[in-house]
C-alpha cells in the first residue's frame, strides 16, 4: 500500500484497524460501525440563542448554569469550548423499545441531516446496530467533555444493557467502570410477562480516569449511629471493636494467651486470627487494668503468654477465685471498671468477656459506601424509584437532563 497517497483520515483509519487487530481481547463490532471521532468531527456547531425571558438569577448565576434544548450530539459539539471541564454527565438515551427510538439512515453519511428519522420497530433486524451507530459518537463526545476526574452515568434497561456495557468498556476502559447500579422500579410482578417479570433497570457509571474520580459516601443513618454508645461514661461514643486480625498462618508470633484480671481465665485470639498489635502494646493495655503482667511459657506451642505476675493459671492447684493474687487483681480491675471511662482496650461484658478495643464513632468514616442495588423506598411508584443519590462531586453540568431524580451533590 502506498501510504503517501492516503488522506489523513484514511491513514488514521488504517492505523486504528492495525491497532485493533494487535490489541486482542473482546471487541464490539457491528454493521455500519464508524470511528466515533470521525462522525463527531463532521457535526456542525449550531448557533446559540439566549432566551432572556427564560433566564433566572444574576449574570454570575447564568454563567455557571446552562440548559440547552436540541439534539444532544449537536448540542455537545456546539458546547465544545467546555471540553474537559464537565464534572458529571447524566444521560438517559432511548431504550430501543420499539416505541422510543428514531433513526435516520442519512446520518450514516451526513450526521447533520435534521430529520429525526422513523421509529425503529421492535421487529427491525437492524435495531441493535442502528442503536449502536446512534449512541457511540454521543458517548465518545460525553467522554471528551469530562474533566479527568469526571464521571458518566447512563440509564438503560435490559434490552441494550450488555451491548452498552461492551461499548462503554471500549470507550472508557473496563478499569474505569465504577458500578452497574440496579434500581428497583416496581414491587409487584407483572402478570403479563411470559417468563420473568422485570423489576429493575440499570445505571452504568464510568469514570474518565478512575484514580482521579471521587465518590462521596451516603449520610449515616440513625440506626447505624445508635450502635455507638457510652456504657462507661466515656465522653466519646463507641462500640466494642476487635483487637485481632486475620492471618494466623503468617503471624504465628502474635498468637498467644492473655490472662483476665476479672476471672483469671486465659484468652487466645479466635482460631485463624492473631493479636492485631505488637506485644508491647498488648502488655501495656493489659496493665492499664491495675495488674503487672509478665511473660510465661505455657508449653502450648505458641509464644509466651502474658499473665498476671505470681497468679496461678487455670488447671493449677492454687487456681481459685479466693487466691490472694487473683482476688487482688479482680478487686483492682473492678475498681477501674466501676470508676468509669474505661481504657480503650477493655474486657467486654463487664469483665466476663474477651479482650477488645473501643471503636469510636468519631474515627469511623462519616458516611456509608453506596451499594449497587437501590431498593424502592416506599410505595409502588415508578417515579419514586428514581432515587436521589449523593454520589459524586459538586459543580454538575448535565448534558442530557433526564426525568430521573438521580442527581449529584
C-alpha positions as CSV (number, residue, x, y, z in Angstrom):
1,X,0.0,0.0,0.0
2,X,1.3,3.4,-0.9
3,X,0.8,5.4,2.3
4,X,1.8,8.6,0.7
5,X,-1.4,8.7,-1.3
6,X,-3.7,8.3,1.7
7,X,-5.6,11.2,3.1
8,X,-5.1,12.0,6.8
9,X,-8.4,10.3,7.7
10,X,-7.6,7.2,5.6
11,X,-4.2,6.9,7.3
12,X,-5.7,7.2,10.8
13,X,-8.4,4.6,9.9
14,X,-5.7,2.2,8.7
15,X,-3.6,2.7,11.9
16,X,-6.8,2.1,14.0
17,X,-7.5,-1.1,12.2
18,X,-4.0,-2.3,12.8
19,X,-4.1,-1.3,16.5
20,X,-7.4,-3.2,16.9
21,X,-6.0,-6.4,15.4
22,X,-2.9,-6.2,17.6
23,X,-4.7,-5.3,20.8
24,X,-6.6,-8.6,21.1
25,X,-9.3,-9.2,23.6
26,X,-13.0,-8.9,23.1
27,X,-14.2,-6.2,20.7
28,X,-17.6,-5.0,19.8
29,X,-18.2,-4.7,16.0
30,X,-21.4,-4.1,14.1
31,X,-22.7,-3.2,10.7
32,X,-22.0,0.4,9.7
33,X,-19.5,1.0,12.5
34,X,-17.6,4.2,12.0
35,X,-14.9,5.7,14.4
36,X,-16.9,8.0,16.6
37,X,-14.5,10.8,16.4
38,X,-14.9,10.9,12.6
39,X,-18.6,11.3,13.0
40,X,-18.3,14.0,15.7
41,X,-15.9,16.0,13.5
42,X,-18.5,16.2,10.8
43,X,-21.2,17.6,13.0
44,X,-21.6,21.4,12.5
45,X,-22.0,23.5,15.6
46,X,-25.3,25.3,15.9
47,X,-25.8,28.9,16.6
48,X,-26.9,29.5,20.2
49,X,-29.7,31.9,21.1
50,X,-30.3,33.0,24.6
51,X,-33.9,33.4,25.6
52,X,-33.8,36.3,28.1
53,X,-37.3,35.6,29.5
54,X,-36.2,32.1,30.5
55,X,-33.1,33.2,32.3
56,X,-33.0,33.0,36.1
57,X,-30.7,34.7,38.6
58,X,-28.0,37.3,38.1
59,X,-25.3,37.2,35.4
60,X,-22.9,35.2,37.7
61,X,-25.6,32.5,38.2
62,X,-26.3,32.4,34.5
63,X,-22.6,32.0,33.7
64,X,-22.4,28.7,35.6
65,X,-25.8,27.2,34.7
66,X,-26.9,26.4,31.3
67,X,-29.9,24.5,29.8
68,X,-29.6,23.6,26.1
69,X,-32.5,22.4,24.1
70,X,-31.6,20.5,21.0
71,X,-30.2,17.2,19.6
72,X,-27.6,16.1,22.1
73,X,-24.7,15.4,19.7
74,X,-25.2,18.8,18.0
75,X,-25.5,20.4,21.5
76,X,-22.2,18.9,22.7
77,X,-20.4,19.9,19.5
78,X,-21.8,23.4,20.0
79,X,-20.5,23.4,23.6
80,X,-17.1,22.0,22.7
81,X,-15.4,25.0,24.3
82,X,-16.3,23.3,27.6
83,X,-14.3,20.2,26.6
84,X,-12.5,18.7,29.6
85,X,-14.4,20.9,32.1
86,X,-17.5,18.8,32.9
87,X,-17.7,17.0,36.3
88,X,-20.6,14.8,35.7
89,X,-22.7,13.7,32.7
90,X,-26.1,12.0,33.4
91,X,-27.8,10.8,30.2
92,X,-31.0,8.9,29.5
93,X,-30.8,7.6,26.0
94,X,-33.7,5.9,24.2
95,X,-34.1,2.3,25.4
96,X,-34.8,0.9,22.0
97,X,-38.2,-0.5,23.0
98,X,-39.7,-0.2,19.5
99,X,-41.6,2.9,20.6
100,X,-39.0,5.4,21.7
101,X,-36.0,5.3,19.3
102,X,-35.9,7.0,15.9
103,X,-33.0,6.6,13.4
104,X,-32.3,8.5,10.2
105,X,-30.3,6.3,7.8
106,X,-28.9,9.5,6.2
107,X,-26.9,10.0,9.5
108,X,-24.5,7.3,8.3
109,X,-23.4,9.8,5.5
110,X,-24.4,13.1,7.0
111,X,-24.9,13.4,10.8
112,X,-26.2,17.0,10.2
113,X,-29.4,15.9,8.5
114,X,-32.2,17.5,10.6
115,X,-34.7,14.7,10.1
116,X,-35.0,12.5,13.2
117,X,-36.0,9.5,11.1
118,X,-38.6,6.8,11.6
119,X,-39.3,4.9,14.7
120,X,-37.1,1.7,14.8
121,X,-39.6,-1.1,15.2
122,X,-39.1,-3.9,17.7
123,X,-39.0,-6.4,14.9
124,X,-36.4,-4.5,12.9
125,X,-33.5,-6.9,12.3
126,X,-31.0,-4.0,12.4
127,X,-32.4,-2.3,15.5
128,X,-29.3,-3.1,17.6
129,X,-26.7,-1.9,15.1
130,X,-28.8,1.2,14.4
131,X,-28.9,1.9,18.2
132,X,-25.1,1.4,18.5
133,X,-24.4,3.7,15.5
134,X,-26.6,6.3,17.1
135,X,-25.2,6.1,20.7
136,X,-21.4,5.5,20.1
137,X,-20.5,9.0,18.8
138,X,-22.6,10.6,21.6
139,X,-20.9,8.6,24.3
140,X,-17.5,9.4,22.8
141,X,-18.4,13.1,22.9
142,X,-19.5,12.8,26.5
143,X,-16.1,11.4,27.4
144,X,-14.4,14.3,25.6
145,X,-16.5,16.8,27.7
146,X,-15.5,15.2,31.0
147,X,-12.6,16.6,33.0
148,X,-10.0,14.0,34.1
149,X,-11.9,13.4,37.4
150,X,-15.3,13.4,35.6
151,X,-17.9,10.6,35.7
152,X,-20.6,9.5,33.3
153,X,-23.8,7.8,34.5
154,X,-26.1,6.4,31.7
155,X,-29.5,4.9,32.3
156,X,-30.6,1.8,30.4
157,X,-32.8,-1.3,30.7
158,X,-32.2,-5.0,29.8
159,X,-32.7,-4.5,26.0
160,X,-29.3,-2.8,25.4
161,X,-27.6,-3.4,28.7
162,X,-25.0,-5.8,27.5
163,X,-24.1,-4.1,24.2
164,X,-23.9,-0.7,26.0
165,X,-21.6,-2.2,28.6
166,X,-19.2,-3.5,25.9
167,X,-19.3,-0.2,24.2
168,X,-18.5,1.7,27.4
169,X,-15.7,-0.7,28.2
170,X,-14.2,0.0,24.7
171,X,-14.5,3.8,25.0
172,X,-13.8,4.3,28.7
173,X,-11.8,1.2,29.5
174,X,-13.0,-1.6,31.8
175,X,-10.7,-0.4,34.5
176,X,-12.8,2.8,34.7
177,X,-16.1,1.1,35.3
178,X,-17.2,2.3,38.8
179,X,-20.5,0.5,39.1
180,X,-23.5,-1.2,37.4
181,X,-26.4,0.1,39.5
182,X,-29.6,-1.8,39.8
183,X,-32.6,0.3,40.8
184,X,-35.9,-1.3,41.7
185,X,-38.7,0.2,39.6
186,X,-41.6,-1.9,41.0
187,X,-42.5,-4.2,43.8
188,X,-45.2,-6.3,42.3
189,X,-44.6,-8.7,39.4
190,X,-46.4,-8.1,36.2
191,X,-48.6,-11.0,35.2
192,X,-48.5,-10.1,31.5
193,X,-44.9,-11.3,31.3
194,X,-44.5,-14.8,29.9
195,X,-41.4,-15.9,31.9
196,X,-39.8,-13.5,34.4
197,X,-41.2,-10.1,35.3
198,X,-38.7,-7.3,35.1
199,X,-38.4,-5.3,38.4
200,X,-35.1,-3.4,37.9
201,X,-33.4,-1.1,35.5
202,X,-29.8,0.0,35.4
203,X,-27.4,2.9,35.6
204,X,-23.9,2.2,34.2
205,X,-21.3,4.5,35.9
206,X,-17.9,5.1,34.4
207,X,-15.0,7.4,35.3
208,X,-12.8,9.1,32.8
209,X,-9.9,8.3,35.0
210,X,-10.8,6.1,38.0
211,X,-7.8,7.1,40.2
212,X,-8.8,10.8,39.9
213,X,-12.6,10.3,40.5
214,X,-14.2,10.8,43.9
215,X,-17.4,9.1,45.2
216,X,-18.9,10.7,48.3
217,X,-20.4,8.4,51.0
218,X,-24.1,8.5,51.7
219,X,-25.2,10.0,55.0
220,X,-25.0,7.7,58.0
221,X,-28.4,6.6,59.3
222,X,-29.7,7.0,62.9
223,X,-29.8,3.2,63.1
224,X,-26.1,3.0,62.2
225,X,-25.1,5.6,64.8
226,X,-27.3,4.0,67.5
227,X,-24.9,1.1,67.7
228,X,-22.4,3.5,69.3
229,X,-23.0,4.2,73.0
230,X,-21.0,5.0,76.1
231,X,-21.9,2.5,78.9
232,X,-18.8,3.6,80.8
233,X,-19.4,7.3,80.7
234,X,-16.7,7.9,78.1
235,X,-17.4,11.4,76.6
236,X,-16.9,9.8,73.1
237,X,-19.4,7.4,71.7
238,X,-18.0,3.9,71.0
239,X,-18.9,0.3,70.3
240,X,-16.9,-2.9,71.0
241,X,-14.3,-3.5,68.4
242,X,-11.9,-6.3,67.6
243,X,-8.3,-6.5,68.9
244,X,-7.5,-9.3,66.5
245,X,-6.9,-9.6,62.8
246,X,-7.0,-12.4,60.2
247,X,-3.8,-14.2,59.0
248,X,-2.7,-16.6,61.8
249,X,-0.5,-18.6,59.4
250,X,1.6,-15.6,58.6
251,X,1.6,-14.1,62.1
252,X,2.3,-17.1,64.3
253,X,4.4,-14.9,66.7
254,X,1.3,-12.9,67.5
255,X,-0.8,-15.8,68.7
256,X,-0.5,-16.3,72.5
257,X,-2.7,-16.3,75.6
258,X,-3.5,-13.3,77.9
259,X,-4.9,-13.7,81.4
260,X,-8.1,-11.8,82.5
261,X,-7.8,-9.9,85.8
262,X,-11.5,-10.4,86.4
263,X,-11.7,-14.2,86.1
264,X,-8.1,-15.4,85.8
265,X,-9.0,-17.3,82.6
266,X,-6.7,-17.4,79.6
267,X,-7.9,-15.9,76.3
268,X,-6.5,-16.6,72.9
269,X,-7.3,-14.9,69.6
270,X,-10.2,-16.6,67.7
271,X,-8.9,-19.5,65.6
272,X,-7.5,-18.2,62.3
273,X,-6.7,-14.8,63.8
274,X,-3.9,-13.1,65.7
275,X,-3.5,-10.1,68.0
276,X,-3.6,-7.0,65.8
277,X,-1.0,-5.0,67.7
278,X,2.6,-5.5,68.9
279,X,3.2,-7.5,72.1
280,X,4.5,-4.4,74.0
281,X,1.2,-2.6,73.2
282,X,-0.9,-5.6,74.3
283,X,1.1,-5.8,77.6
284,X,0.6,-2.0,78.2
285,X,-3.1,-2.2,77.6
286,X,-3.5,-5.2,80.0
287,X,-1.5,-3.4,82.7
288,X,-4.0,-0.4,82.4
289,X,-6.4,-2.7,84.4
290,X,-4.3,-2.5,87.5
291,X,-2.0,-5.6,87.4
292,X,1.5,-6.2,86.4
293,X,1.9,-8.7,83.6
294,X,4.9,-11.0,82.8
295,X,5.7,-13.5,80.1
296,X,5.3,-17.2,80.9
297,X,5.8,-20.2,78.6
298,X,2.7,-22.4,78.7
299,X,4.3,-25.1,76.6
300,X,1.3,-24.8,74.2
301,X,3.4,-24.4,71.0
302,X,2.8,-20.6,71.0
303,X,5.0,-17.7,72.1
304,X,5.0,-17.0,75.9
305,X,1.7,-15.9,77.3
306,X,1.1,-12.6,79.1
307,X,-0.1,-13.4,82.6
308,X,-0.6,-11.6,85.9
309,X,2.6,-11.8,88.0
310,X,2.6,-14.6,90.6
311,X,-1.0,-15.6,89.6
312,X,-1.9,-19.3,89.2
313,X,-3.3,-20.5,85.9
314,X,-6.4,-22.5,85.2
315,X,-5.8,-26.1,85.9
316,X,-3.2,-25.5,88.6
317,X,-3.8,-26.4,92.2
318,X,-3.8,-22.9,93.6
319,X,-6.2,-21.6,90.9
320,X,-9.3,-20.3,92.7
321,X,-11.3,-17.1,92.9
322,X,-10.1,-16.9,96.5
323,X,-6.5,-16.9,95.6
324,X,-4.8,-13.9,97.1
325,X,-3.2,-12.7,93.8
326,X,-6.2,-13.3,91.7
327,X,-8.5,-11.7,94.2
328,X,-6.3,-8.6,94.4
329,X,-6.2,-8.4,90.6
330,X,-10.0,-8.7,90.4
331,X,-10.6,-6.0,93.0
332,X,-8.4,-3.5,91.2
333,X,-10.0,-4.3,87.8
334,X,-13.5,-3.9,89.3
335,X,-12.4,-0.6,90.8
336,X,-11.3,0.7,87.4
337,X,-14.5,-0.7,85.8
338,X,-16.8,1.0,88.3
339,X,-14.9,4.3,88.2
340,X,-16.0,4.6,84.5
341,X,-14.4,5.8,81.3
342,X,-12.5,2.6,80.8
343,X,-9.2,2.2,78.9
344,X,-9.7,1.9,75.2
345,X,-8.6,-1.8,75.3
346,X,-11.2,-3.3,77.7
347,X,-12.7,-6.5,78.9
348,X,-16.1,-7.0,77.5
349,X,-19.3,-7.9,79.2
350,X,-18.4,-6.2,82.4
351,X,-15.1,-8.1,82.7
352,X,-16.5,-11.6,81.9
353,X,-15.8,-11.4,78.2
354,X,-12.9,-11.2,75.8
355,X,-10.3,-8.5,75.5
356,X,-11.3,-6.0,72.8
357,X,-10.8,-2.4,71.7
358,X,-13.2,0.5,71.7
359,X,-14.2,1.7,68.2
360,X,-15.1,5.3,68.4
361,X,-17.8,6.9,66.2
362,X,-15.7,9.9,65.5
363,X,-13.0,7.7,64.0
364,X,-15.5,6.0,61.7
365,X,-15.9,7.2,58.1
366,X,-18.8,9.7,58.4
367,X,-21.0,8.1,55.8
368,X,-21.8,4.8,54.3
369,X,-20.5,3.4,51.0
370,X,-23.2,3.3,48.3
371,X,-24.3,-0.2,47.1
372,X,-25.2,-1.2,43.6
373,X,-28.8,-2.1,44.5
374,X,-31.2,0.7,45.1
375,X,-34.4,-0.7,46.5
376,X,-37.7,1.1,46.0
377,X,-38.0,3.2,49.2
378,X,-41.8,3.1,49.6
379,X,-44.9,2.6,47.5
380,X,-45.2,1.1,44.1
381,X,-44.4,4.3,42.3
382,X,-42.2,4.2,39.2
383,X,-41.1,7.8,39.7
384,X,-40.1,7.3,43.3
385,X,-37.7,4.6,42.2
386,X,-35.6,7.2,40.6
387,X,-33.9,7.8,43.9
388,X,-31.7,10.7,44.9
389,X,-28.2,9.6,45.5
390,X,-25.4,11.9,46.7
391,X,-22.7,10.1,44.9
392,X,-20.4,12.5,43.0
393,X,-18.7,15.7,43.2
394,X,-20.3,19.2,43.1
395,X,-20.5,21.6,40.1
396,X,-22.7,19.4,37.9
397,X,-23.4,20.2,34.3
398,X,-26.0,17.8,32.7
399,X,-25.7,17.4,29.0
400,X,-28.9,15.4,28.8
401,X,-31.4,16.3,31.5
402,X,-33.3,13.0,32.3
403,X,-36.6,12.6,34.0
404,X,-35.0,10.6,36.8
405,X,-34.3,12.0,40.2
406,X,-30.7,10.8,40.2
407,X,-28.5,13.8,41.0
408,X,-25.0,14.7,42.0
409,X,-24.5,16.9,45.0
